Amino acid sequence: MAITNPRKLKSNQQEWFHYRTGELHVENLCLNDIAREVPTPFYCYSAEAMRWAYSILSDALSPIGVSICFAVKANSNIAVLRLLSECGCGMDIVSAGELERALTAGAPASQIIFSGVGKTRAEIARALEAGIHQINVESAAEIEVVAEVARSLGLRATIALRVNPDVDAKTHAKITTATRGSKFGIAIDDIPELYARAAARPELNVQGLAVHIGSQVQDLSPFRRAFAAMAALVTALREKGLEVPRLDLGGGIGIAVGDNPGPDIAEYAAIIAETVGNLGCHLTVEPGRWLVGRAGLLVTELLYLKDGQDGPIAIVDAGMNDLVRPALYDAKHPALPFHQAKGAAASPRYRIVGPICESSDDFGAYEGLGELKAGTLLAFDCAGAYGASMASTYNSRDLVAEILVDGDHFRTIRRRQSIREMLELEDAGDWQSGSAPARKAAG
Ligand SMILES: *Cc1c(COP(=O)(O)O)cnc(C)c1O
């Protein structure tokens, strides 16, 4: 498949969303042609951008023996999972629902790692029965439950202990996961004793350690500190006669957004090689955002313009229920007009907001978009990760659709969920006084 004119960005990632004769294209398709068939808002992904991101990471990490598991929560559509799985990528899941998604997409159980701080017994049982690669446990209490569930099933659970190394990832507070007081992982000082106790249990096959310090990490030095702490811990455990064959280094590598060039993958690989490369451990990383973040747009149509106190406000048909990152993490998604803006420099500064009845439903201020008017189509960039997978039906809006472009073709990989389908799950009941509820609560 030939990609003509892929515009190189300042970043280390190839641009699969580009202007051709002034029109925004996704690979070889004009986005306007897609929007004629698919009602807005919708997510639009580039298959080639995902394959490209995987190949960049894999080319940097395979020479040093690192396996890659995609953090499914970043984009859990089964078409995306299948595409990455076909590239050879494993999966990092955080729920039984994500396990079903990964298996449905065709990912081998032997390449699935189960992370997460609050797994239920049913979820642990399902993962053990499916025969996944490893469960990363996050507390002493969870070790106990995994052992009990394994014993009751007559199985042996392969686990790793997730460490909280007390390293600040220097990212947004709401995506920082490895500082003291975080709910994630086991405090590094408690690991040696817990590891030894777990290793002594016949139901548990303790294979190693895991760490994940946070997300959208731009400065790589926290990775170096965390991985160095892991190396010291591996050495300490081995000195106590414990075996540590595996090390899971988590995800968190940031992506380029706007003028920010994003971290250098070669440097990330070098940090891994220098800190943990000579331990003889089998190494894994769990990137989510890096593999899909830049591979997706959220397409929206401008509904209304109104005069705000500080300039024009553009109200679009995509809201925080479709893309919650601005409201949740103060994220700013660059906006791309469908038609390349002419005289953009002189165009007004717009605040773009969604239709949801919340003040936080606000995408921020934008310049250089040209003249906007009702009916203008726009795409929010860098929306491939934590976009559709975090979407909701808040305000009883349809769950947003997802489209995947591959070369000259596109496919609807999730159709919109309608209000009809939503209402089918609900029961209005009959609440007139005197009428009995259908079922009495027990007790
Ligand atoms: C969310 C998460 C990841 C992926 O994080 P990214 O920032 O998307 O790379 C990896 N591992 C664990 C345990 C996670 O919770």
The ligand as an SDF file (V2000), in Angstrom:
LIG
                    3D

 15 15  0  0  0  0  0  0  0  0999 V2000
   -2.4680    2.0760   31.8610 C   0  0  0  0  0  0  0  0  0  0  0  0
   -1.3730    1.1090   32.0620 C   0  0  0  0  0  0  0  0  0  0  0  0
   -0.4000    0.9300   31.0750 C   0  0  0  0  0  0  0  0  0  0  0  0
   -0.3570    1.7370   29.8060 C   0  0  0  0  0  0  0  0  0  0  0  0
   -0.0410    3.0780   30.0130 O   0  0  0  0  0  0  0  0  0  0  0  0
    0.2710    4.0210   28.7560 P   0  0  0  0  0  0  0  0  0  0  0  0
    0.5570    5.3390   29.3540 O   0  0  0  0  0  0  0  0  0  0  0  0
   -0.9520    4.0450   27.9090 O   0  0  0  0  0  0  0  0  0  0  0  0
    1.4380    3.4510   28.0500 O   0  0  0  0  0  0  0  0  0  0  0  0
    0.5440   -0.0590   31.2720 C   0  0  0  0  0  0  0  0  0  0  0  0
    0.5700   -0.8110   32.3980 N   0  0  0  0  0  0  0  0  0  0  0  0
   -0.3340   -0.6520   33.3830 C   0  0  0  0  0  0  0  0  0  0  0  0
   -0.2760   -1.5050   34.5850 C   0  0  0  0  0  0  0  0  0  0  0  0
   -1.3370    0.3140   33.2540 C   0  0  0  0  0  0  0  0  0  0  0  0
   -2.2290    0.4850   34.2310 O   0  0  0  0  0  0  0  0  0  0  0  0
  1  2  1  0
  2  3  1  0
  2 14  2  0
  3  4  1  0
  3 10  2  0
  4  5  1  0
  5  6  1  0
  6  7  2  0
  6  8  1  0
  6  9  1  0
 10 11  1  0
 11 12  2  0
 12 13  1  0
 12 14  1  0
 14 15  1  0
M  END
$$$$
